Amino acid sequence: MAKVTFKTDACKGCGLCVDACPKKIIALAKDKLNAKGHSPAEITDQDSCIACAFCATMCPDCVITVEK
């Protein structure tokens, strides 16, 4: 099973990972802000992740880690 983690304090909420995810299981948090005042990205359904790492590849700040 794949595991996706985010360094939420470093995320600037650009949304590139949301658009890159083929399973559409990444979203920007609606109820949280990080230390920089941005809505960080989060995974909505960890079990559906296929570990393609498109999200991590697209992230300009390298805040996403994908483990198989």
N, C-alpha and C positions, 0 to 999 in steps of 0.2 A: 504494500500500500504506500502511496506517495504521501509526503508530508511537506507542506508549504508553510514557511514562516516569514514574517515581515518584521523589519526593524522599524516599528511604528513611529518612534521619535524622529527618525531621519526621513520619513516619507513626506513628500510635499503635495501629495494628492493630485498629481498631474493626470491620472487616469489612463496612462498608456497601457498599463498592465490589464486594466479592465477591458480595453478594446482588443488586446492581443489574445486573451483567453478563449480558446475554441469551445470550451464547455460552458462559458459564461457563468463561472462560479466565483469571480472576484468582483467586489463592489467597494465603493468608497463608503466609509462609515458615516452613518447619518446621525448618530448620537454621541460621537466621540470626537475630540480634538486632541492633537498631540501637543508637545511642548512648544512647537513653532506656530500653533494655531491653525493647522491644516487638518482636514478630514483624511485620516490615513486609509490606505487600502486594506481590505481584509478578505479572507476566503469565506464563502458562505456555505460550502458543502465540501469539506475535506475528503470525504469518501468518493466523490465523483472525479477527483483530480487524476489525470492520466500522466502526470509528471513530464509533460512535453517541454517545460521550462521556457515557453514563449514569454511568459510574464517576466521572468528574471532577465531574459535577453533584452527585453524592451525597456526595463527600468534604468533611467539615466543615473540614478543615485545608488544602484546596487543594494537595495534594501530587501530584496527577495531571495530566499534560499529555498531550493527545491531538492528534496531528498527522495530517492527511490527506495 
